[in-house]
Amino acid sequence: MKLLVLLAIVLLIIAGHQLLRIIELSRGLKKTTEWQVTSSDNDRMGKIMVIFMVLFFAFFFWQAARWNERVLPLASSEHGLKVDALWDANMYLITFVFIVTNFFLFWFAYKYRGLANRKAVFLAHNNKLELAWTVIPAFALAFIIIFGLKYWNEIMSVSDKADKVIVELYAKQFDWSARYAGKDGKLGETDYRQISGSNSVGMDTADVLGNDDVIVRNEFHIPVGKEIVFYMRSRDVIHSAYMPHFRAQMNCVPGMITTFKFVPIKTTMEMRKDPYVINMMAGINKQREKFGEEPVEFDYLLLCNKICGISHFNMQMNLIVESQADYDAWIAKQKAFKAVAVKP
Amino acid sequence: MGSVTNSALEKEHLVHHDHVHHDDDHEESFITKYVFSQDHKMISRQFLITAVIMAVIAMTMSIIFRMQLAWPGEKFAFVNALLGDKWAKDGILDPNMYLALVTIHGTIMVFFVLTGGLSGTFSNLLIPYQIGARDMASGFLNMLSYWFFFVSSCIMLASCFIDDGPASVGWTIYPPLSAVPEAMPGSKLGMTMWLISMSIFVVSSLLGSLNYIITIFNLRTKGMTMTRLPLTIWAFLVTAVIGVLSFPVLVSCVALLIMDRSFGTSFYLSDIYIGGRPLDNVGGSPILFEHLFWFLGHPEVYIVLLPALGITSEVIATNSRKPIFGYRAMIGSILAIGFLSFIVWGHHMYMTGMNPFLGSVFVFTTLLIAIPSAVKAFNYITTLWKGNLQFTPAMLFSIGLVSSFITGGVTGIILADSTLDINVHDTYFVIAHFHIVMGLSAIFGMFAGVYHWFPKLFLRMMNKKLGYIHFWTTLIFAYGTFFPQHFLGLAGVPRRYYTNSNFPMFDNLVDINEICTVSAILGGLVQLIFLFNFFYSMFRGEKAPQNPWKSNTLEWTTPMANIHGNWPGALPTVHRWPYDYSKPGKEHDFVPQTVPLEDGEHDGGGH
């Protein structure tokens, strides 16, 4: 380490020495002092401004075009489609603003670069202009606020559907489990003091409502087309249940029960046949081949999205969306809590 | 009382100047001149150099973890050389150290570089100079402000060398992760040191801010009305007010966390089972912490940004040879941003389980803040319009600031919208957003300030050509580092992941990460040009003339010497606003504030 630091210092000194010579040489050649900005400096910088602008916009469109097939596929949930539509509308708006304002900025920088004999116009303010660009953004923002809040209220409202699936997502360092309400449709009470090897989510064994609850790990299933109401809990620190394909996210906070709900509209199998997803997975598997890893199929995922400790980067659970019939068959195979807990 | 102080100071000075020559009126030892100096100019230099060192450290950290993100599992001798075998065995970064680097990088950049460094340097340098004061209201408190800053910097850096490693819970230090030592090694002693360091930092910040406010209100020279203040001073004033009102909340937030960590209270803790046992703490809420933290945390963003915008206003007006467009609208915007910054903190918490209705309120207030921000951006662009632009390095950085302020600002509109925030919350989209605003805009403002006021700081000029190279390469690589991260966010990549390789769904993003990292490395290397220019010019740069940029403000009326008391004779009298550039009917394209108004001449932009 010391050697490297020394090396860096030596390199710095050499680089410094070279630069120093360049500066002192150039200083000797010129009559004006080096720091003074000349009109040829202004000319050159102004032109670079425009060149930079063109490259900057080109870079932006290049990224948008090239990486457009790598971003998340269209939402797989009912509310998610609305979120996506709103996202697009907002994105067009801000892209427009981004391009127009950056254009004027760099264009003016070029056009009014300080060439010899140029005189600036004494313009201190203009009330009409200033009013215009206070009011116009205000209207644009009103649109954004109104639509944003309309959807927000819909997404966050309490579920009023009778026919729904209740799933509890339980987070701990560094894995997830999911708990289903079972036949009675009600989750049993919990008590963190009862957590043990055979009671990993801290079920309150005194509460009979919990006896038929089903707890699964590694992978959980939900039926398509039905409202899924999630309750989130955490055992230790804050985690965040992030299901990006469904535009769903909610923190899991110890001592609290948080909630999020959505209606999945595409099964895992349907997604695997989606042309966008097929193309995206081809890209992924191509890269995996380079790494020498097995190809994978598309799967929905639950990720942790709040820093939670050393293995935060690997806290995940697979999520399968399937038809009601498949889901019923799957849940029937799972063991109820009582049956699992009794076995010591 | 203020005017009394000022005239008392003034009297003291006149007495001195009546009797002794000013060069030898304050015979000072090395210690009082360079170390425990009470002179605002020296304190400013101390802040700047400390901040430069901190910035180099934090940037090096970011390069290390960017390399991990682009090439996970690769061995880098250089990483091993810097971090040693414990944290980078064979040159592979340890996951705990990854989180530690992310945490300390964020903490240093936000607090030590962009709060302490930016405000500390330029508020100290410019407030007395630009309002026509001999020094800060209290030179002693000002000195303490720097030395508290220094001590807190030392503690923060020292925490990097302890056995368990420094704090590694993210710069937002959310409990219970930060409150329960069993949660991770970085939540042990390193976390305690982080909390102590930040508490001391807040003391420094408060001493500085109170001083700035009192100085601006009380020590303005004759004729310097509030509406004749340069926008820099307005920005520093509002920044200081925000700091005074919000930093104490961070202290209380931290105090409660210390209680939870060390004294068994349960402010933030409830129902936790960790390390194989249930904790006794019941009834607290991490959400309380988040409210307290972001009550500082969001105003903090404007504490970082406003000084940069103030500097830019001054640099753009001077180098456009035009008045700043909409001076009063600019003041109004600064005040509006300052006020609104206190009622938007909840937009960091849409996904925390906070009541969604409360979220709606914060959507509304947050989007309101876009209006004054937009006004500022438009006013900058209009200031360029029909100007006579002089592209000094400072001017280039100011234009870069406006560009990145827009680029980073528009994505803020997306993030402020709770509906849209659901899916990009805590992803790389957020990283891209706030790095373009803080890592580009605010840092560019700082660079602009250094290039522009270097003559006042060190009485010498920085090299222009190196400045040009520094600007263009920095702009390109900074955008190259952060722009692609928007797309990582759109692909759903969460922040603070040690590696993305555990998720096949992110495998096709490898080359995007490589672009970011390569840009970051190159962007880091080109800062060597700046560092060289900075330190070389400090000692061997060309001697600065009195008013190199032909600027109107008062600091350029002082002689090019570090005089205690700034002006050798009486304090200057101000007769006009600071933006009379290219005023019709004037001989030169600038009219310093000390020049009296002619008969029938209007002040403040009238003809």
Chai-1 contact restraints between the chains, C-beta under 6 A:
chainA,res_idxA,chainB,res_idxB,connection_type,confidence,min_distance_angstrom,max_distance_angstrom,comment,restraint_id
A,M1,B,A81,contact,1.0,0.0,6.0,A-B,restraint_1
A,L4,B,A81,contact,1.0,0.0,6.0,A-B,restraint_2
A,G16,B,F532,contact,1.0,0.0,6.0,A-B,restraint_3
A,L19,B,F532,contact,1.0,0.0,6.0,A-B,restraint_4
A,I23,B,N463,contact,1.0,0.0,6.0,A-B,restraint_5
A,T33,B,E542,contact,1.0,0.0,6.0,A-B,restraint_6
A,E34,B,K464,contact,1.0,0.0,6.0,A-B,restraint_7
A,W35,B,M461,contact,1.0,0.0,6.0,A-B,restraint_8
A,W35,B,K464,contact,1.0,0.0,6.0,A-B,restraint_9
A,V37,B,Q390,contact,1.0,0.0,6.0,A-B,restraint_10
A,V37,B,F391,contact,1.0,0.0,6.0,A-B,restraint_11
A,V37,B,T392,contact,1.0,0.0,6.0,A-B,restraint_12
A,N42,B,F391,contact,1.0,0.0,6.0,A-B,restraint_13
A,M45,B,F391,contact,1.0,0.0,6.0,A-B,restraint_14
A,W67,B,F487,contact,1.0,0.0,6.0,A-B,restraint_15
A,R70,B,A491,contact,1.0,0.0,6.0,A-B,restraint_16
A,R70,B,N508,contact,1.0,0.0,6.0,A-B,restraint_17
A,V71,B,L490,contact,1.0,0.0,6.0,A-B,restraint_18
A,V71,B,A491,contact,1.0,0.0,6.0,A-B,restraint_19
A,L72,B,G492,contact,1.0,0.0,6.0,A-B,restraint_20
A,V83,B,T419,contact,1.0,0.0,6.0,A-B,restraint_21
A,W87,B,L420,contact,1.0,0.0,6.0,A-B,restraint_22
A,N90,B,I414,contact,1.0,0.0,6.0,A-B,restraint_23
A,I94,B,V410,contact,1.0,0.0,6.0,A-B,restraint_24
A,I94,B,I413,contact,1.0,0.0,6.0,A-B,restraint_25
A,V97,B,V410,contact,1.0,0.0,6.0,A-B,restraint_26
A,F98,B,V410,contact,1.0,0.0,6.0,A-B,restraint_27
A,T101,B,I406,contact,1.0,0.0,6.0,A-B,restraint_28
A,N102,B,S403,contact,1.0,0.0,6.0,A-B,restraint_29
A,F104,B,I381,contact,1.0,0.0,6.0,A-B,restraint_30
A,L105,B,I381,contact,1.0,0.0,6.0,A-B,restraint_31
A,L105,B,V402,contact,1.0,0.0,6.0,A-B,restraint_32
A,L105,B,S403,contact,1.0,0.0,6.0,A-B,restraint_33
A,F108,B,L384,contact,1.0,0.0,6.0,A-B,restraint_34
A,F108,B,W385,contact,1.0,0.0,6.0,A-B,restraint_35
A,A109,B,I399,contact,1.0,0.0,6.0,A-B,restraint_36
A,Y112,B,G387,contact,1.0,0.0,6.0,A-B,restraint_37
A,Y112,B,L389,contact,1.0,0.0,6.0,A-B,restraint_38
A,R113,B,L389,contact,1.0,0.0,6.0,A-B,restraint_39
A,G114,B,N388,contact,1.0,0.0,6.0,A-B,restraint_40
A,G114,B,L389,contact,1.0,0.0,6.0,A-B,restraint_41
A,G114,B,Q390,contact,1.0,0.0,6.0,A-B,restraint_42
A,R118,B,N388,contact,1.0,0.0,6.0,A-B,restraint_43
A,A120,B,R321,contact,1.0,0.0,6.0,A-B,restraint_44
A,A120,B,K322,contact,1.0,0.0,6.0,A-B,restraint_45
A,A120,B,G387,contact,1.0,0.0,6.0,A-B,restraint_46
A,A120,B,N388,contact,1.0,0.0,6.0,A-B,restraint_47
A,A120,B,S582,contact,1.0,0.0,6.0,A-B,restraint_48
A,V121,B,K386,contact,1.0,0.0,6.0,A-B,restraint_49
A,F122,B,S582,contact,1.0,0.0,6.0,A-B,restraint_50
A,F122,B,K583,contact,1.0,0.0,6.0,A-B,restraint_51
A,F122,B,P584,contact,1.0,0.0,6.0,A-B,restraint_52
A,A124,B,P323,contact,1.0,0.0,6.0,A-B,restraint_53
A,A124,B,G605,contact,1.0,0.0,6.0,A-B,restraint_54
A,H125,B,G326,contact,1.0,0.0,6.0,A-B,restraint_55
A,E130,B,G326,contact,1.0,0.0,6.0,A-B,restraint_56
A,E130,B,A329,contact,1.0,0.0,6.0,A-B,restraint_57
A,W133,B,F378,contact,1.0,0.0,6.0,A-B,restraint_58
A,T134,B,V375,contact,1.0,0.0,6.0,A-B,restraint_59
A,P137,B,I371,contact,1.0,0.0,6.0,A-B,restraint_60
A,P137,B,A374,contact,1.0,0.0,6.0,A-B,restraint_61
A,A138,B,I371,contact,1.0,0.0,6.0,A-B,restraint_62
A,L141,B,L367,contact,1.0,0.0,6.0,A-B,restraint_63
A,L141,B,A370,contact,1.0,0.0,6.0,A-B,restraint_64
A,I145,B,F364,contact,1.0,0.0,6.0,A-B,restraint_65
A,I145,B,L367,contact,1.0,0.0,6.0,A-B,restraint_66
A,G148,B,V363,contact,1.0,0.0,6.0,A-B,restraint_67
A,G148,B,D417,contact,1.0,0.0,6.0,A-B,restraint_68
A,G148,B,T419,contact,1.0,0.0,6.0,A-B,restraint_69
A,L149,B,S360,contact,1.0,0.0,6.0,A-B,restraint_70
A,Y151,B,T419,contact,1.0,0.0,6.0,A-B,restraint_71
A,W152,B,S418,contact,1.0,0.0,6.0,A-B,restraint_72
A,W152,B,T419,contact,1.0,0.0,6.0,A-B,restraint_73
A,M156,B,P356,contact,1.0,0.0,6.0,A-B,restraint_74
A,Y192,B,D271,contact,1.0,0.0,6.0,A-B,restraint_75
A,Y192,B,Y273,contact,1.0,0.0,6.0,A-B,restraint_76
A,Y192,B,P278,contact,1.0,0.0,6.0,A-B,restraint_77
A,R193,B,P278,contact,1.0,0.0,6.0,A-B,restraint_78
A,I195,B,Y273,contact,1.0,0.0,6.0,A-B,restraint_79
A,R235,B,Y273,contact,1.0,0.0,6.0,A-B,restraint_80
A,D236,B,I272,contact,1.0,0.0,6.0,A-B,restraint_81
A,D236,B,I274,contact,1.0,0.0,6.0,A-B,restraint_82
A,V237,B,P176,contact,1.0,0.0,6.0,A-B,restraint_83
A,V237,B,L177,contact,1.0,0.0,6.0,A-B,restraint_84
A,V237,B,A183,contact,1.0,0.0,6.0,A-B,restraint_85
A,I238,B,Y174,contact,1.0,0.0,6.0,A-B,restraint_86
A,I238,B,P286,contact,1.0,0.0,6.0,A-B,restraint_87
A,P244,B,G492,contact,1.0,0.0,6.0,A-B,restraint_88
A,R247,B,I422,contact,1.0,0.0,6.0,A-B,restraint_89
A,R247,B,N423,contact,1.0,0.0,6.0,A-B,restraint_90
A,Q249,B,M351,contact,1.0,0.0,6.0,A-B,restraint_91
A,Q249,B,I422,contact,1.0,0.0,6.0,A-B,restraint_92
A,Q249,B,H425,contact,1.0,0.0,6.0,A-B,restraint_93
A,M250,B,M351,contact,1.0,0.0,6.0,A-B,restraint_94
A,N251,B,M351,contact,1.0,0.0,6.0,A-B,restraint_95
A,N251,B,T352,contact,1.0,0.0,6.0,A-B,restraint_96
A,N251,B,G353,contact,1.0,0.0,6.0,A-B,restraint_97
A,V253,B,P286,contact,1.0,0.0,6.0,A-B,restraint_98
A,V253,B,G353,contact,1.0,0.0,6.0,A-B,restraint_99
A,P254,B,P176,contact,1.0,0.0,6.0,A-B,restraint_100
A,P254,B,D271,contact,1.0,0.0,6.0,A-B,restraint_101
A,P254,B,I272,contact,1.0,0.0,6.0,A-B,restraint_102
A,G255,B,S270,contact,1.0,0.0,6.0,A-B,restraint_103
A,G255,B,D271,contact,1.0,0.0,6.0,A-B,restraint_104
A,M256,B,G353,contact,1.0,0.0,6.0,A-B,restraint_105
A,T258,B,G353,contact,1.0,0.0,6.0,A-B,restraint_106
A,G283,B,N508,contact,1.0,0.0,6.0,A-B,restraint_107
A,I284,B,P504,contact,1.0,0.0,6.0,A-B,restraint_108
A,I284,B,D507,contact,1.0,0.0,6.0,A-B,restraint_109
A,I284,B,N508,contact,1.0,0.0,6.0,A-B,restraint_110
A,Q287,B,D507,contact,1.0,0.0,6.0,A-B,restraint_111
A,Q287,B,N508,contact,1.0,0.0,6.0,A-B,restraint_112
A,Q287,B,V510,contact,1.0,0.0,6.0,A-B,restraint_113
A,R288,B,D507,contact,1.0,0.0,6.0,A-B,restraint_114
A,V296,B,P504,contact,1.0,0.0,6.0,A-B,restraint_115
A,N305,B,D426,contact,1.0,0.0,6.0,A-B,restraint_116
A,N305,B,P494,contact,1.0,0.0,6.0,A-B,restraint_117
A,I307,B,G170,contact,1.0,0.0,6.0,A-B,restraint_118
A,I307,B,R496,contact,1.0,0.0,6.0,A-B,restraint_119
A,G309,B,A183,contact,1.0,0.0,6.0,A-B,restraint_120
A,G309,B,M184,contact,1.0,0.0,6.0,A-B,restraint_121
A,I310,B,P95,contact,1.0,0.0,6.0,A-B,restraint_122
A,I310,B,N96,contact,1.0,0.0,6.0,A-B,restraint_123
A,I310,B,M184,contact,1.0,0.0,6.0,A-B,restraint_124
A,F313,B,Y497,contact,1.0,0.0,6.0,A-B,restraint_125
A,F313,B,Y498,contact,1.0,0.0,6.0,A-B,restraint_126
A,F313,B,T499,contact,1.0,0.0,6.0,A-B,restraint_127
A,N314,B,N502,contact,1.0,0.0,6.0,A-B,restraint_128
